[in-house]
Amino acid sequence: MIDLHTHTLFSDGELIPSELARRAKDIGYRAIAFTDHVDFSNMAFVIENVRKATEGLEQYFGLYVFAGVEITHVPPQLIPESIELARRLGAQIVVVHGESPVEPVAKGTNRAAILGRCDILAHPGLISFEDAKLAEENGVYLEISARSGHSFTNGHVFRMAKKANAKYLLDTDTHSPNNLITTEFARVVLKGSGMNDEEVSEAFKNSEELLDKLLKRRYDEKNF
């Protein structure tokens, strides 16, 4: 299981990074990203401290661990700037909180995130075909969510991704220990969004692809 959207005590999650990583490894995870909620007020603090917390986890727990952010409820006009800032501050992956059907996310957030070239647009709700096509053009992955509520529009997100040839993947948006899932349950969530076996395999392949990109980005950072 590769899960690139989770939360720790650095925002509204229940666990410190070490425990979240350990619990993930225990149920078979290969990679996890800590992507706590940020805006301009707490971004530097979260990135700095989550990066400290991840040191040593890979070596001793045996899974890939990334320190990232989920840019959340930032005005759409400021989202591209916030993505750029997060990367400058050391975020290894940038997720943007999309237009979920269960939160009052500002209209235009999906498009602003895609134009800003975030890595993952989380739970993008009733994303338009035009925005899904823009995601394909800009290399932004569209998230199929395992989280209750955000998952209500998974079927629509998948259909738009397929129609636009955009890449889609599954994340849990974990906030508590019981939000972590096995690969077997991930298949259930993906099939529940309307995928056949080949399309489920494509979702996992896309997660592997993004993981490879993150590892290359980390290598380039260390050797800059």
C-alpha positions, 0 to 999 in steps of 0.5 A: 500500500502506498498512501500519500495523504495522511494527517498527524498531530501537527494538524487534526490527526490523532497520532504523532508521525512515528506511531502513524508510520509504525502502524502503517508498516504493520499492516503492509504499507510500502510508503506513506506521506504526512500531509498535514493541513496548512495555510500561510500561518503554519506552513513553515512550522509544520514542514520543519517539524514533520521533516525532523520527525521523519528522520530515521523512520525509513531506516528503522521501520522499513518503509518510505516516509515523506514530509508534505502538506495539504494546502487547505481552504486557502483562497484560490487566488493564493493557491499557486503561490502557496504551492510554490512556497511549500516546495521552497520550505522543503515539502517533499509532496504537495497536496491541495484540499479539493472541492469536497462535497462535504466542506465549504471549499471555495469554488475555483480551488480545484482549478487553482491547485491544478494550475499551480501544479500540486502533486495531488488534488485531494477529493476534488468533488464534482470536478469538471471535465475541463479541470480534469483535462487540465490535470492531465496536461499539468501532471496532477494526480486526481485522488480517489478517497477512502475517507467517509464523506469525501468518498461520496463523489469517487465515482464522478472523479473516476469518470472524469479522470478516465474521460480526460485521460488524467491520472488517478490514485487512491489515498486514505486521508487518514486522521485516526489509526482505523483510517489506515487500510490494507491493499485488499480493502483499497481494492474494494474502495476502487471497485466501489468507485466503478473500476474494473480490475484493469482500472484498479491496477492502473490506480496502483500503478499511478501510485507507484509512478508518483512514488518514483517521482518523489524518490527522484525529487529527494535524490535531486535535493540531496545532490543539488 
